[in-house]
């Protein structure tokens, strides 16, 4: 029964993995290089990424690398989907921040392997338990950075947003 709760997560992981492993390597490499260019705007970083990807392919590690990349993408998107709303709520309600801060402190001080033990005991060995352990490890920074990012917006900026007619959701 509990396994069914995490089926969508497993399906998303399998979709990401199939997309990266069954697509032509050249298409995947060009897409990765475009993402790297879009985020860095540095030809040196793009060239270094291209050389690294070519070496990975030359050494016969392309499939394993794409599986790892699929897990990273699925973990990151899941952690963002869970962490951003909690961080927004935490920035709005001081009481929620007081309750969650000790839990986040504990979660950040434990090694990621510790999260894997109860997940494996409940769900068994597989990709989804590993994904869940990574997600649980990645959620605290997402929540904290979202909370701090919202709380540290200067009052002048908020006043300017109100002056231009922004509502609460837009701010």
Buried (B, 14 or more C-beta within 10 A) or exposed (E): EEEEEBEEBBEBBBEBBEBBBEEEBEEBBEEBBEEBBEEEEEEEBBEEBBEEBEEBBEEEEBBEBBBEBBBBBBBBEBBBEBBBEBBBBBBEEEEBBEEBBEEBEEBEEEEEEEBBEEBBEEBEEBBBBBBBBBBBBBBBBBBBEBBEEBEEEEEEEEEEBEEEEEEEEEE
